[in-house]
Amino acid sequence: MSIHLSRGGTLRRVVLSCDVAGCPIQLEPPAIEAWRSDTDARSWARDHAVGWTSDPIRQTDYCPEHARFSEAPAADDIPARPTATVRDRSGNPLNRDDYTGRLREQLVEGDRLTARTLTLTAAQAAVTARLLDELAGVYRGESLGALAQELSALLESRLRDRD
Ligand SMILES: [Zn+2]
């Protein structure tokens, strides 16, 4: 979010920008009187941004499409699926399903751009496959687990081809 005074100086304008990495959505709600404080201007803007949500702890804002990112997971809601180590530019975890989608795109794009291959020893490939199996077990029933399972199977098939 950015706050700035308009040219005439009679109004204080606030521009909300979505804090999800890579999201370009911005919104300028109705301006507020220049004499109001930044805090006041901020809450005014948030109150007048239809469909937007904010996280008061992290001081972040989310466009209607990403509105769910501001919600703490409630007990009987579908649990949030944050990534354990991956973070976006604002330091927030990603949704694991979204992240899986990105990884799949990376696989497709990488194969399209270059045919370069990397050699692992049979032991390294076998251990990597076991680690992927473990990951698939942790995230069983999720897209991330399915991706780990597929890659483990791929490594296994390459190992078999070697024999
Ligand atoms: Zn957004």
Backbone and ligand atoms as CSV (ligand in chain L), in Angstrom:
chain,resi,resn,atom,element,x,y,z
A,1,MET,N,N,0.841,-1.190,0.000
A,1,MET,CA,C,0.000,0.000,0.000
A,1,MET,C,C,0.876,1.240,0.000
A,2,SER,N,N,0.474,2.251,-0.783
A,2,SER,CA,C,1.210,3.505,-0.732
A,2,SER,C,C,0.241,4.646,-0.469
A,3,ILE,N,N,0.738,5.646,0.212
A,3,ILE,CA,C,-0.084,6.802,0.569
A,3,ILE,C,C,0.582,8.038,0.003
A,4,HIS,N,N,-0.181,8.874,-0.680
A,4,HIS,CA,C,0.422,10.122,-1.152
A,4,HIS,C,C,-0.610,11.233,-1.226
A,5,LEU,N,N,-0.127,12.468,-1.121
A,5,LEU,CA,C,-1.015,13.619,-1.211
A,5,LEU,C,C,-1.216,13.959,-2.672
A,6,SER,N,N,-2.449,14.332,-3.025
A,6,SER,CA,C,-2.689,14.740,-4.407
A,6,SER,C,C,-2.111,16.131,-4.618
A,7,ARG,N,N,-2.049,16.552,-5.879
A,7,ARG,CA,C,-1.363,17.798,-6.230
A,7,ARG,C,C,-1.898,18.993,-5.437
A,8,GLY,N,N,-3.209,19.123,-5.344
A,8,GLY,CA,C,-3.807,20.246,-4.637
A,8,GLY,C,C,-3.562,20.219,-3.136
A,9,GLY,N,N,-3.269,19.062,-2.614
A,9,GLY,CA,C,-2.970,18.955,-1.191
A,9,GLY,C,C,-4.205,18.947,-0.305
A,10,THR,N,N,-5.394,18.884,-0.898
A,10,THR,CA,C,-6.601,18.873,-0.073
A,10,THR,C,C,-7.072,17.451,0.209
A,11,LEU,N,N,-6.546,16.518,-0.571
A,11,LEU,CA,C,-6.955,15.136,-0.399
A,11,LEU,C,C,-5.742,14.235,-0.215
A,12,ARG,N,N,-5.952,13.225,0.608
A,12,ARG,CA,C,-4.895,12.237,0.816
A,12,ARG,C,C,-5.328,10.971,0.087
A,13,ARG,N,N,-4.554,10.577,-0.900
A,13,ARG,CA,C,-4.916,9.416,-1.704
A,13,ARG,C,C,-4.159,8.181,-1.238
A,14,VAL,N,N,-4.821,7.062,-1.313
A,14,VAL,CA,C,-4.193,5.798,-0.915
A,14,VAL,C,C,-4.321,4.819,-2.073
A,15,VAL,N,N,-3.222,4.188,-2.424
A,15,VAL,CA,C,-3.263,3.149,-3.454
A,15,VAL,C,C,-2.994,1.812,-2.777
A,16,LEU,N,N,-3.947,0.918,-2.914
A,16,LEU,CA,C,-3.761,-0.435,-2.380
A,16,LEU,C,C,-3.116,-1.282,-3.464
A,17,SER,N,N,-2.141,-2.076,-3.092
A,17,SER,CA,C,-1.600,-3.027,-4.052
A,17,SER,C,C,-1.600,-4.410,-3.416
A,18,CYS,N,N,-1.927,-5.396,-4.225
A,18,CYS,CA,C,-2.032,-6.766,-3.728
A,18,CYS,C,C,-0.640,-7.281,-3.345
A,19,ASP,N,N,-0.539,-7.925,-2.190
A,19,ASP,CA,C,0.756,-8.382,-1.685
A,19,ASP,C,C,1.115,-9.809,-2.078
A,20,VAL,N,N,0.330,-10.410,-2.942
A,20,VAL,CA,C,0.701,-11.740,-3.434
A,20,VAL,C,C,1.770,-11.562,-4.506
A,21,ALA,N,N,2.855,-12.322,-4.378
A,21,ALA,CA,C,3.989,-12.175,-5.295
A,21,ALA,C,C,3.532,-12.256,-6.747
A,22,GLY,N,N,3.928,-11.268,-7.538
A,22,GLY,CA,C,3.634,-11.313,-8.963
A,22,GLY,C,C,2.264,-10.791,-9.336
A,23,CYS,N,N,1.428,-10.461,-8.361
A,23,CYS,CA,C,0.090,-9.948,-8.680
A,23,CYS,C,C,0.176,-8.441,-8.900
A,24,PRO,N,N,-0.255,-7.972,-10.073
A,24,PRO,CA,C,-0.103,-6.551,-10.396
A,24,PRO,C,C,-1.311,-5.692,-9.989
A,25,ILE,N,N,-2.323,-6.303,-9.357
A,25,ILE,CA,C,-3.572,-5.582,-9.118
A,25,ILE,C,C,-3.407,-4.448,-8.096
A,26,GLN,N,N,-3.876,-3.258,-8.482
A,26,GLN,CA,C,-3.876,-2.113,-7.582
A,26,GLN,C,C,-5.266,-1.505,-7.580
A,27,LEU,N,N,-5.565,-0.773,-6.535
A,27,LEU,CA,C,-6.866,-0.124,-6.439
A,27,LEU,C,C,-6.702,1.192,-5.704
A,28,GLU,N,N,-7.354,2.227,-6.233
A,28,GLU,CA,C,-7.347,3.494,-5.509
A,28,GLU,C,C,-8.765,3.803,-5.042
A,29,PRO,N,N,-9.050,3.531,-3.760
A,29,PRO,CA,C,-10.378,3.843,-3.225
A,29,PRO,C,C,-10.563,5.364,-3.152
A,30,PRO,N,N,-11.780,5.844,-2.851
A,30,PRO,CA,C,-12.014,7.291,-2.755
A,30,PRO,C,C,-11.003,7.938,-1.805
A,31,ALA,N,N,-10.568,9.131,-2.158
A,31,ALA,CA,C,-9.567,9.817,-1.336
A,31,ALA,C,C,-10.186,10.303,-0.027
A,32,ILE,N,N,-9.320,10.620,0.925
A,32,ILE,CA,C,-9.762,11.108,2.228
A,32,ILE,C,C,-9.133,12.484,2.434
A,33,GLU,N,N,-9.666,13.280,3.368
A,33,GLU,CA,C,-9.115,14.630,3.603
A,33,GLU,C,C,-7.640,14.572,3.960
A,34,ALA,N,N,-6.901,15.562,3.460
A,34,ALA,CA,C,-5.448,15.574,3.631
A,34,ALA,C,C,-5.021,15.624,5.096
A,35,TRP,N,N,-5.844,16.246,5.952
A,35,TRP,CA,C,-5.438,16.434,7.347
A,35,TRP,C,C,-5.506,15.151,8.165
A,36,ARG,N,N,-6.135,14.104,7.625
A,36,ARG,CA,C,-6.226,12.857,8.383
A,36,ARG,C,C,-4.854,12.174,8.425
A,37,SER,N,N,-4.673,11.383,9.445
A,37,SER,CA,C,-3.380,10.702,9.604
A,37,SER,C,C,-3.246,9.551,8.602
A,38,ASP,N,N,-2.022,9.080,8.424
A,38,ASP,CA,C,-1.781,7.942,7.539
A,38,ASP,C,C,-2.589,6.725,8.000
A,39,THR,N,N,-2.625,6.505,9.310
A,39,THR,CA,C,-3.337,5.351,9.861
A,39,THR,C,C,-4.817,5.432,9.508
A,40,ASP,N,N,-5.355,6.642,9.678
A,40,ASP,CA,C,-6.756,6.892,9.367
A,40,ASP,C,C,-7.009,6.664,7.872
A,41,ALA,N,N,-6.098,7.195,7.049
A,41,ALA,CA,C,-6.231,7.066,5.599
A,41,ALA,C,C,-6.189,5.594,5.189
A,42,ARG,N,N,-5.297,4.842,5.837
A,42,ARG,CA,C,-5.165,3.412,5.549
A,42,ARG,C,C,-6.455,2.659,5.837
A,43,SER,N,N,-7.007,2.894,7.022
A,43,SER,CA,C,-8.197,2.121,7.382
A,43,SER,C,C,-9.394,2.584,6.543
A,44,TRP,N,N,-9.449,3.880,6.217
A,44,TRP,CA,C,-10.495,4.380,5.311
A,44,TRP,C,C,-10.413,3.644,3.975
A,45,ALA,N,N,-9.205,3.564,3.421
A,45,ALA,CA,C,-9.012,2.921,2.117
A,45,ALA,C,C,-9.424,1.452,2.184
A,46,ARG,N,N,-9.006,0.782,3.256
A,46,ARG,CA,C,-9.340,-0.647,3.374
A,46,ARG,C,C,-10.844,-0.842,3.505
A,47,ASP,N,N,-11.500,0.066,4.233
A,47,ASP,CA,C,-12.961,-0.030,4.394
A,47,ASP,C,C,-13.694,0.193,3.075
A,48,HIS,N,N,-13.062,0.927,2.146
A,48,HIS,CA,C,-13.730,1.260,0.890
A,48,HIS,C,C,-13.229,0.454,-0.301
A,49,ALA,N,N,-12.439,-0.562,-0.042
A,49,ALA,CA,C,-11.946,-1.414,-1.120
A,49,ALA,C,C,-12.813,-2.665,-1.170
A,50,VAL,N,N,-13.813,-2.644,-2.029
A,50,VAL,CA,C,-14.790,-3.740,-2.096
A,50,VAL,C,C,-14.131,-5.043,-2.561
A,51,GLY,N,N,-14.329,-6.084,-1.788
A,51,GLY,CA,C,-13.802,-7.395,-2.166
A,51,GLY,C,C,-12.363,-7.624,-1.732
A,52,TRP,N,N,-11.682,-6.566,-1.284
A,52,TRP,CA,C,-10.295,-6.720,-0.837
A,52,TRP,C,C,-10.272,-7.169,0.618
A,53,THR,N,N,-9.182,-7.820,1.008
A,53,THR,CA,C,-8.992,-8.194,2.403
A,53,THR,C,C,-7.619,-7.732,2.836
A,54,SER,N,N,-7.405,-7.685,4.145
A,54,SER,CA,C,-6.083,-7.314,4.648
A,54,SER,C,C,-5.752,-8.153,5.865
A,55,ASP,N,N,-4.470,-8.260,6.123
A,55,ASP,CA,C,-4.004,-8.986,7.303
A,55,ASP,C,C,-3.422,-7.946,8.254
A,56,PRO,N,N,-4.114,-7.679,9.375
A,56,PRO,CA,C,-3.665,-6.613,10.275
A,56,PRO,C,C,-2.307,-6.904,10.914
A,57,ILE,N,N,-1.956,-8.166,11.081
A,57,ILE,CA,C,-0.681,-8.518,11.707
A,57,ILE,C,C,0.482,-8.209,10.762
A,58,ARG,N,N,0.370,-8.697,9.543
A,58,ARG,CA,C,1.466,-8.512,8.582
A,58,ARG,C,C,1.360,-7.188,7.834
A,59,GLN,N,N,0.231,-6.458,8.026
A,59,GLN,CA,C,0.008,-5.202,7.309
A,59,GLN,C,C,0.071,-5.406,5.797
A,60,THR,N,N,-0.630,-6.443,5.337
A,60,THR,CA,C,-0.641,-6.738,3.912
A,60,THR,C,C,-2.068,-6.665,3.390
A,61,ASP,N,N,-2.199,-6.452,2.071
A,61,ASP,CA,C,-3.509,-6.343,1.432
A,61,ASP,C,C,-3.614,-7.345,0.290
A,62,TYR,N,N,-4.849,-7.783,0.057
A,62,TYR,CA,C,-5.053,-8.798,-0.981
A,62,TYR,C,C,-6.228,-8.428,-1.873
A,63,CYS,N,N,-6.031,-8.538,-3.187
A,63,CYS,CA,C,-7.073,-8.225,-4.165
A,63,CYS,C,C,-8.184,-9.288,-4.058
A,64,PRO,N,N,-9.372,-9.025,-4.660
A,64,PRO,CA,C,-10.470,-9.994,-4.521
A,64,PRO,C,C,-10.081,-11.414,-4.918
A,65,GLU,N,N,-9.261,-11.543,-5.964
A,65,GLU,CA,C,-8.870,-12.874,-6.411
A,65,GLU,C,C,-8.031,-13.600,-5.361
A,66,HIS,N,N,-7.228,-12.831,-4.617
A,66,HIS,CA,C,-6.334,-13.418,-3.618
A,66,HIS,C,C,-6.826,-13.187,-2.188
A,67,ALA,N,N,-8.101,-12.827,-2.050
A,67,ALA,CA,C,-8.651,-12.441,-0.746
A,67,ALA,C,C,-8.418,-13.496,0.331
A,68,ARG,N,N,-8.400,-14.761,-0.061
A,68,ARG,CA,C,-8.264,-15.832,0.922
A,68,ARG,C,C,-6.902,-15.833,1.613
A,69,PHE,N,N,-5.902,-15.186,1.003
A,69,PHE,CA,C,-4.559,-15.190,1.580
A,69,PHE,C,C,-4.494,-14.480,2.935
A,70,SER,N,N,-5.472,-13.646,3.229
A,70,SER,CA,C,-5.435,-12.902,4.493
A,70,SER,C,C,-6.002,-13.708,5.648
A,71,GLU,N,N,-6.680,-14.810,5.327
A,71,GLU,CA,C,-7.393,-15.537,6.365
A,71,GLU,C,C,-6.511,-16.524,7.115
A,72,ALA,N,N,-6.614,-16.448,8.416
A,72,ALA,CA,C,-5.984,-17.492,9.221
A,72,ALA,C,C,-6.884,-18.712,9.111
A,73,PRO,N,N,-6.314,-19.897,9.028
A,73,PRO,CA,C,-7.155,-21.078,8.872
A,73,PRO,C,C,-8.020,-21.308,10.103
A,74,ALA,N,N,-9.328,-21.413,9.906
A,74,ALA,CA,C,-10.235,-21.726,11.011
A,74,ALA,C,C,-10.318,-23.241,11.155
A,75,ALA,N,N,-10.687,-23.692,12.313
A,75,ALA,CA,C,-10.637,-25.118,12.644
A,75,ALA,C,C,-11.453,-25.970,11.675
A,76,ASP,N,N,-12.681,-25.533,11.365
A,76,ASP,CA,C,-13.518,-26.361,10.513
A,76,ASP,C,C,-13.478,-25.935,9.047
A,77,ASP,N,N,-12.571,-25.005,8.718
A,77,ASP,CA,C,-12.354,-24.636,7.323
A,77,ASP,C,C,-11.460,-25.673,6.662
A,78,ILE,N,N,-11.391,-25.626,5.333
A,78,ILE,CA,C,-10.370,-26.423,4.651
A,78,ILE,C,C,-9.030,-25.857,5.114
A,79,PRO,N,N,-8.159,-26.712,5.671
A,79,PRO,CA,C,-6.914,-26.161,6.214
A,79,PRO,C,C,-6.064,-25.503,5.130
A,80,ALA,N,N,-5.417,-24.395,5.503
A,80,ALA,CA,C,-4.487,-23.749,4.581
A,80,ALA,C,C,-3.343,-24.718,4.346
A,81,ARG,N,N,-2.751,-24.635,3.184
A,81,ARG,CA,C,-1.654,-25.538,2.866
A,81,ARG,C,C,-0.416,-24.722,2.560
A,82,PRO,N,N,0.194,-24.150,3.600
A,82,PRO,CA,C,1.376,-23.323,3.344
A,82,PRO,C,C,2.606,-24.180,3.050
A,83,THR,N,N,3.488,-23.671,2.216
A,83,THR,CA,C,4.748,-24.369,1.971
A,83,THR,C,C,5.609,-24.283,3.233
A,84,ALA,N,N,6.433,-25.298,3.455
A,84,ALA,CA,C,7.247,-25.360,4.670
A,84,ALA,C,C,8.469,-24.452,4.583
A,85,THR,N,N,9.079,-24.341,3.406
A,85,THR,CA,C,10.315,-23.561,3.298
A,85,THR,C,C,10.238,-22.457,2.254
A,86,VAL,N,N,9.415,-22.631,1.229
A,86,VAL,CA,C,9.358,-21.641,0.143
A,86,VAL,C,C,8.569,-20.425,0.592
A,87,ARG,N,N,9.081,-19.240,0.290
A,87,ARG,CA,C,8.408,-17.995,0.655
A,87,ARG,C,C,8.293,-17.084,-0.560
A,88,ASP,N,N,7.251,-16.230,-0.565
A,88,ASP,CA,C,7.160,-15.240,-1.629
A,88,ASP,C,C,8.000,-14.012,-1.247
A,89,ARG,N,N,7.934,-12.978,-2.108
A,89,ARG,CA,C,8.765,-11.801,-1.863
A,89,ARG,C,C,8.456,-11.111,-0.544
A,90,SER,N,N,7.227,-11.243,-0.055
A,90,SER,CA,C,6.858,-10.604,1.206
A,90,SER,C,C,7.167,-11.484,2.409
A,91,GLY,N,N,7.754,-12.655,2.145
A,91,GLY,CA,C,8.112,-13.541,3.252
A,91,GLY,C,C,6.996,-14.465,3.693
A,92,ASN,N,N,5.906,-14.518,2.924
A,92,ASN,CA,C,4.790,-15.392,3.279
A,92,ASN,C,C,4.928,-16.744,2.586
A,93,PRO,N,N,4.477,-17.801,3.254
A,93,PRO,CA,C,4.498,-19.104,2.575
A,93,PRO,C,C,3.535,-19.095,1.393
A,94,LEU,N,N,3.766,-19.994,0.452
A,94,LEU,CA,C,2.876,-20.111,-0.701
A,94,LEU,C,C,1.847,-21.199,-0.430
A,95,ASN,N,N,0.768,-21.157,-1.170
A,95,ASN,CA,C,-0.190,-22.256,-1.146
A,95,ASN,C,C,0.477,-23.432,-1.865
A,96,ARG,N,N,0.479,-24.595,-1.222
A,96,ARG,CA,C,1.206,-25.733,-1.795
A,96,ARG,C,C,0.690,-26.141,-3.168
A,97,ASP,N,N,-0.639,-26.033,-3.384
A,97,ASP,CA,C,-1.181,-26.413,-4.695
A,97,ASP,C,C,-0.703,-25.440,-5.777
A,98,ASP,N,N,-0.670,-24.142,-5.432
A,98,ASP,CA,C,-0.163,-23.150,-6.390
A,98,ASP,C,C,1.308,-23.428,-6.699
A,99,TYR,N,N,2.039,-23.742,-5.631
A,99,TYR,CA,C,3.471,-23.991,-5.784
A,99,TYR,C,C,3.713,-25.223,-6.668
A,100,THR,N,N,2.888,-26.255,-6.476
A,100,THR,CA,C,3.005,-27.454,-7.303
A,100,THR,C,C,2.785,-27.107,-8.772
A,101,GLY,N,N,1.783,-26.240,-9.021
A,101,GLY,CA,C,1.518,-25.790,-10.391
A,101,GLY,C,C,2.739,-25.128,-11.002
A,102,ARG,N,N,3.418,-24.304,-10.198
A,102,ARG,CA,C,4.626,-23.623,-10.698
A,102,ARG,C,C,5.733,-24.620,-11.009
A,103,LEU,N,N,5.875,-25.609,-10.127
A,103,LEU,CA,C,6.922,-26.620,-10.346
A,103,LEU,C,C,6.646,-27.408,-11.622
A,104,ARG,N,N,5.377,-27.712,-11.853
A,104,ARG,CA,C,5.026,-28.445,-13.078
A,104,ARG,C,C,5.331,-27.599,-14.315
A,105,GLU,N,N,5.000,-26.305,-14.233
A,105,GLU,CA,C,5.316,-25.409,-15.353
A,105,GLU,C,C,6.821,-25.397,-15.608
A,106,GLN,N,N,7.575,-25.388,-14.496
A,106,GLN,CA,C,9.035,-25.375,-14.604
A,106,GLN,C,C,9.550,-26.626,-15.313
A,107,LEU,N,N,8.925,-27.764,-15.026
A,107,LEU,CA,C,9.306,-29.008,-15.686
A,107,LEU,C,C,9.068,-28.919,-17.189
A,108,VAL,N,N,7.879,-28.429,-17.556
A,108,VAL,CA,C,7.519,-28.326,-18.966
A,108,VAL,C,C,8.411,-27.316,-19.674
A,109,GLU,N,N,8.551,-26.127,-19.068
A,109,GLU,CA,C,9.362,-25.064,-19.670
A,109,GLU,C,C,10.817,-25.488,-19.816
A,110,GLY,N,N,11.351,-26.101,-18.756
A,110,GLY,CA,C,12.747,-26.521,-18.760
A,110,GLY,C,C,13.015,-27.517,-19.882
A,111,ASP,N,N,12.084,-28.446,-20.077
A,111,ASP,CA,C,12.255,-29.448,-21.135
A,111,ASP,C,C,12.154,-28.813,-22.513
A,112,ARG,N,N,11.336,-27.762,-22.602
A,112,ARG,CA,C,11.143,-27.115,-23.891
A,112,ARG,C,C,12.385,-26.295,-24.277
A,113,LEU,N,N,12.985,-25.639,-23.273
A,113,LEU,CA,C,14.083,-24.715,-23.550
A,113,LEU,C,C,15.415,-25.409,-23.781
A,114,THR,N,N,15.643,-26.496,-23.067
A,114,THR,CA,C,16.942,-27.137,-23.184
A,114,THR,C,C,16.827,-28.645,-22.998
A,115,ALA,N,N,17.617,-29.355,-23.751
A,115,ALA,CA,C,17.623,-30.815,-23.625
A,115,ALA,C,C,18.772,-31.260,-22.724
A,116,ARG,N,N,19.392,-30.286,-22.061
A,116,ARG,CA,C,20.542,-30.589,-21.229
A,116,ARG,C,C,20.161,-31.573,-20.119
A,117,THR,N,N,20.938,-32.598,-19.940
A,117,THR,CA,C,20.650,-33.561,-18.878
A,117,THR,C,C,21.781,-33.550,-17.861
A,118,LEU,N,N,21.470,-34.064,-16.707
A,118,LEU,CA,C,22.411,-34.080,-15.603
A,118,LEU,C,C,22.523,-35.525,-15.138
A,119,THR,N,N,23.727,-35.957,-14.888
A,119,THR,CA,C,23.893,-37.355,-14.489
A,119,THR,C,C,23.992,-37.498,-12.972
A,120,LEU,N,N,23.191,-38.385,-12.436
A,120,LEU,CA,C,23.290,-38.765,-11.029
A,120,LEU,C,C,23.836,-40.186,-10.989
A,121,THR,N,N,24.521,-40.544,-9.920
A,121,THR,CA,C,24.888,-41.945,-9.776
A,121,THR,C,C,23.601,-42.709,-9.453
A,122,ALA,N,N,23.649,-44.048,-9.647
A,122,ALA,CA,C,22.470,-44.865,-9.370
A,122,ALA,C,C,22.065,-44.721,-7.904
A,123,ALA,N,N,23.045,-44.643,-7.017
A,123,ALA,CA,C,22.744,-44.514,-5.580
A,123,ALA,C,C,22.074,-43.175,-5.295
A,124,GLN,N,N,22.572,-42.109,-5.921
A,124,GLN,CA,C,21.965,-40.785,-5.707
A,124,GLN,C,C,20.521,-40.763,-6.209
A,125,ALA,N,N,20.302,-41.360,-7.381
A,125,ALA,CA,C,18.952,-41.387,-7.940
A,125,ALA,C,C,18.019,-42.210,-7.049
A,126,ALA,N,N,18.542,-43.350,-6.539
A,126,ALA,CA,C,17.717,-44.213,-5.687
A,126,ALA,C,C,17.344,-43.493,-4.389
A,127,VAL,N,N,18.316,-42.808,-3.795
A,127,VAL,CA,C,18.050,-42.100,-2.540
A,127,VAL,C,C,17.095,-40.925,-2.791
A,128,THR,N,N,17.292,-40.226,-3.905
A,128,THR,CA,C,16.384,-39.123,-4.247
A,128,THR,C,C,14.954,-39.642,-4.405
A,129,ALA,N,N,14.811,-40.798,-5.049
A,129,ALA,CA,C,13.480,-41.399,-5.214
A,129,ALA,C,C,12.864,-41.728,-3.855
A,130,ARG,N,N,13.701,-42.233,-2.914
A,130,ARG,CA,C,13.175,-42.550,-1.576
A,130,ARG,C,C,12.735,-41.280,-0.853
A,131,LEU,N,N,13.516,-40.205,-1.001
A,131,LEU,CA,C,13.145,-38.933,-0.368
A,131,LEU,C,C,11.836,-38.410,-0.950
A,132,LEU,N,N,11.685,-38.556,-2.260
A,132,LEU,CA,C,10.439,-38.125,-2.903
A,132,LEU,C,C,9.263,-38.964,-2.421
A,133,ASP,N,N,9.497,-40.278,-2.206
A,133,ASP,CA,C,8.439,-41.147,-1.673
A,133,ASP,C,C,7.999,-40.665,-0.293
A,134,GLU,N,N,8.992,-40.281,0.515
A,134,GLU,CA,C,8.704,-39.793,1.858
A,134,GLU,C,C,7.870,-38.513,1.782
A,135,LEU,N,N,8.277,-37.609,0.884
A,135,LEU,CA,C,7.541,-36.357,0.671
A,135,LEU,C,C,6.113,-36.656,0.209
A,136,ALA,N,N,5.996,-37.621,-0.692
A,136,ALA,CA,C,4.673,-38.012,-1.198
A,136,ALA,C,C,3.813,-38.561,-0.061
A,137,GLY,N,N,4.457,-39.242,0.899
A,137,GLY,CA,C,3.724,-39.777,2.041
A,137,GLY,C,C,3.229,-38.680,2.969
A,138,VAL,N,N,4.068,-37.665,3.164
A,138,VAL,CA,C,3.698,-36.537,4.032
A,138,VAL,C,C,2.525,-35.776,3.424
A,139,TYR,N,N,2.577,-35.564,2.106
A,139,TYR,CA,C,1.539,-34.786,1.430
A,139,TYR,C,C,0.611,-35.682,0.604
A,140,ARG,N,N,0.303,-36.856,1.147
A,140,ARG,CA,C,-0.593,-37.791,0.479
A,140,ARG,C,C,-1.945,-37.139,0.209
A,141,GLY,N,N,-2.480,-37.362,-1.001
A,141,GLY,CA,C,-3.792,-36.799,-1.330
A,141,GLY,C,C,-3.739,-35.357,-1.818
A,142,GLU,N,N,-2.526,-34.781,-1.859
A,142,GLU,CA,C,-2.384,-33.417,-2.353
A,142,GLU,C,C,-1.643,-33.421,-3.685
A,143,SER,N,N,-1.789,-32.311,-4.411
A,143,SER,CA,C,-1.113,-32.213,-5.704
A,143,SER,C,C,0.412,-32.291,-5.544
A,144,LEU,N,N,0.927,-31.718,-4.435
A,144,LEU,CA,C,2.375,-31.756,-4.214
A,144,LEU,C,C,2.854,-33.191,-4.013
A,145,GLY,N,N,2.092,-33.972,-3.270
A,145,GLY,CA,C,2.424,-35.378,-3.057
A,145,GLY,C,C,2.392,-36.163,-4.357
A,146,ALA,N,N,1.397,-35.851,-5.194
A,146,ALA,CA,C,1.278,-36.548,-6.481
A,146,ALA,C,C,2.480,-36.248,-7.369
A,147,LEU,N,N,2.924,-35.005,-7.361
A,147,LEU,CA,C,4.093,-34.626,-8.168
A,147,LEU,C,C,5.344,-35.364,-7.679
A,148,ALA,N,N,5.515,-35.427,-6.362
A,148,ALA,CA,C,6.664,-36.144,-5.791
A,148,ALA,C,C,6.625,-37.619,-6.192
A,149,GLN,N,N,5.430,-38.205,-6.147
A,149,GLN,CA,C,5.259,-39.607,-6.528
A,149,GLN,C,C,5.629,-39.844,-7.994
A,150,GLU,N,N,5.169,-38.933,-8.860
A,150,GLU,CA,C,5.471,-39.056,-10.294
A,150,GLU,C,C,6.968,-38.997,-10.563
A,151,LEU,N,N,7.640,-38.052,-9.892
A,151,LEU,CA,C,9.078,-37.904,-10.134
A,151,LEU,C,C,9.854,-39.084,-9.562
A,152,SER,N,N,9.374,-39.617,-8.450
A,152,SER,CA,C,10.008,-40.812,-7.888
A,152,SER,C,C,9.877,-41.974,-8.879
A,153,ALA,N,N,8.682,-42.127,-9.446
A,153,ALA,CA,C,8.454,-43.195,-10.424
A,153,ALA,C,C,9.333,-43.001,-11.657
A,154,LEU,N,N,9.510,-41.736,-12.047
A,154,LEU,CA,C,10.364,-41.434,-13.202
A,154,LEU,C,C,11.809,-41.879,-12.932
A,155,LEU,N,N,12.305,-41.532,-11.727
A,155,LEU,CA,C,13.670,-41.932,-11.363
A,155,LEU,C,C,13.784,-43.455,-11.323
A,156,GLU,N,N,12.773,-44.111,-10.759
A,156,GLU,CA,C,12.777,-45.567,-10.691
A,156,GLU,C,C,12.848,-46.199,-12.088
A,157,SER,N,N,12.075,-45.619,-13.018
A,157,SER,CA,C,12.064,-46.196,-14.369
A,157,SER,C,C,13.422,-45.990,-15.051
A,158,ARG,N,N,14.051,-44.842,-14.782
A,158,ARG,CA,C,15.398,-44.616,-15.346
A,158,ARG,C,C,16.409,-45.602,-14.758
A,159,LEU,N,N,16.241,-45.898,-13.462
A,159,LEU,CA,C,17.138,-46.848,-12.806
A,159,LEU,C,C,16.965,-48.237,-13.413
A,160,ARG,N,N,15.699,-48.609,-13.686
A,160,ARG,CA,C,15.431,-49.930,-14.273
A,160,ARG,C,C,16.024,-50.016,-15.682
A,161,ASP,N,N,15.892,-48.910,-16.451
A,161,ASP,CA,C,16.418,-48.907,-17.821
A,161,ASP,C,C,17.922,-49.150,-17.856
A,162,ARG,N,N,18.572,-48.718,-16.770
A,162,ARG,CA,C,20.030,-48.870,-16.695
A,162,ARG,C,C,20.432,-50.343,-16.593
A,163,ASP,N,N,19.588,-51.126,-15.877
A,163,ASP,CA,C,19.972,-52.522,-15.606
A,163,ASP,C,C,19.965,-53.360,-16.893
L,1,ZN,ZN,ZN,-3.753,-10.294,-6.095
